[in-house]
Amino acid sequence: MADHQEASVTLPSTAASVSAARRYVSTVLAEWGLPGDTDAADTVRLIVSELATNAVQHTLGQSPTFTVDVELERDEQLRIGVTDSHPRYPKRLPAAVAQDNGRGMVIVRSLTAECGGRLSVAPTAEGGKTVWISLPWITGLNGSASRPGTVC
């Protein structure tokens, strides 16, 4: 596998794009060795869903599109970023019992930490932001190339 692999897709900020983002990342990761029927793939799909949902719902119409970037560095680190053009960073909201939404970033932070990863937010040159998650990517036992890569 190459030292650095990357893929990117830009989607309209619509509800239908959340599932498109999830499918896109799942397809890319399958090409890179992470089968879609694993717990790790489920975790990544949930993280992507939450980040894409935030890019659609919380940009208040100021971001007509969002971009999903997927990077794999030296078969060691998986990075996924979701970029929108809204300048406001995600907020951690209190998890009120009657609250129907607002828990997405809590879920993303929890899953990312559980996998030994980290979450960061970086401004873009255009005034928006990218929410990045980094997760360890572990190749098969004894370095065997026949074993698929995994996260978590």
ZATIMAR-522883 format. One record per residue (C-alpha): residue number from 0; x, y, z; chain. Coordinates in steps of 0.2 Angstrom, whole numbers. Example, Ala and Ser with C-alpha at 12.3 -4.5 7.8 and 13.67 -1.06 7.14 Angstrom:
k	u	v	w	c
0	62	-22	39	A
1	68	-5	36	A
//
This chain:
k	u	v	w	c
0	0	0	0	A
1	6	18	-4	A
2	13	29	10	A
3	-1	41	8	A
4	-19	39	1	A
5	-32	51	0	A
6	-50	53	-7	A
7	-62	68	-6	A
8	-80	71	-11	A
9	-90	87	-11	A
10	-109	86	-8	A
11	-123	98	-7	A
12	-129	102	10	A
13	-145	92	10	A
14	-151	78	21	A
15	-149	65	7	A
16	-130	70	6	A
17	-127	62	24	A
18	-130	45	17	A
19	-120	48	2	A
20	-106	54	13	A
21	-107	38	23	A
22	-108	27	7	A
23	-93	36	0	A
24	-82	34	15	A
25	-87	16	17	A
26	-82	12	-1	A
27	-66	21	0	A
28	-61	12	16	A
29	-66	-5	8	A
30	-54	-1	-6	A
31	-41	2	7	A
32	-44	-14	16	A
33	-57	-11	29	A
34	-72	-22	25	A
35	-89	-14	27	A
36	-96	-28	38	A
37	-85	-25	53	A
38	-88	-15	69	A
39	-74	-3	65	A
40	-83	1	48	A
41	-99	4	58	A
42	-90	15	70	A
43	-83	25	55	A
44	-99	26	47	A
45	-108	33	63	A
46	-94	46	65	A
47	-96	52	47	A
48	-115	52	48	A
49	-114	64	63	A
50	-101	75	56	A
51	-110	76	39	A
52	-127	79	48	A
53	-119	94	58	A
54	-112	101	41	A
55	-130	101	34	A
56	-140	106	50	A
57	-130	118	59	A
58	-123	129	46	A
59	-139	139	45	A
60	-139	139	26	A
61	-122	147	25	A
62	-113	132	18	A
63	-121	126	1	A
64	-109	111	1	A
65	-98	101	12	A
66	-83	91	8	A
67	-77	74	16	A
68	-59	71	15	A
69	-52	53	19	A
70	-33	51	21	A
71	-23	36	26	A
72	-5	39	31	A
73	8	24	30	A
74	-5	11	35	A
75	-5	19	52	A
76	-17	33	54	A
77	-34	36	46	A
78	-40	54	46	A
79	-57	60	41	A
80	-62	78	39	A
81	-78	86	36	A
82	-77	104	29	A
83	-91	117	28	A
84	-90	136	25	A
85	-99	141	41	A
86	-86	150	53	A
87	-95	143	69	A
88	-86	129	78	A
89	-96	114	84	A
90	-102	117	102	A
91	-103	103	115	A
92	-121	105	121	A
93	-128	98	138	A
94	-137	82	136	A
95	-154	87	143	A
96	-166	72	145	A
97	-179	80	134	A
98	-167	86	121	A
99	-170	78	104	A
100	-154	83	96	A
101	-137	91	100	A
102	-128	75	105	A
103	-118	72	89	A
104	-102	79	94	A
105	-103	70	111	A
106	-105	54	101	A
107	-91	58	89	A
108	-79	63	103	A
109	-84	47	113	A
110	-81	35	98	A
111	-65	43	93	A
112	-58	43	111	A
113	-64	25	113	A
114	-54	20	97	A
115	-38	29	103	A
116	-40	43	92	A
117	-42	62	93	A
118	-54	75	87	A
119	-49	93	81	A
120	-56	108	72	A
121	-46	119	60	A
122	-51	135	52	A
123	-51	135	33	A
124	-43	149	22	A
125	-61	153	16	A
126	-68	157	33	A
127	-76	140	37	A
128	-69	125	47	A
129	-64	107	45	A
130	-69	95	59	A
131	-55	81	59	A
132	-55	64	67	A
133	-39	54	68	A
134	-39	35	72	A
135	-26	22	72	A
136	-26	10	57	A
137	-19	-7	62	A
138	-14	-19	49	A
139	-16	-38	51	A
140	-7	-49	64	A
141	12	-51	61	A
142	11	-38	47	A
143	2	-50	36	A
144	-4	-41	20	A
145	-18	-53	18	A
146	-27	-46	34	A
147	-37	-31	31	A
148	-34	-14	40	A
149	-44	-10	55	A
150	-48	5	66	A
151	-53	3	84	A
//
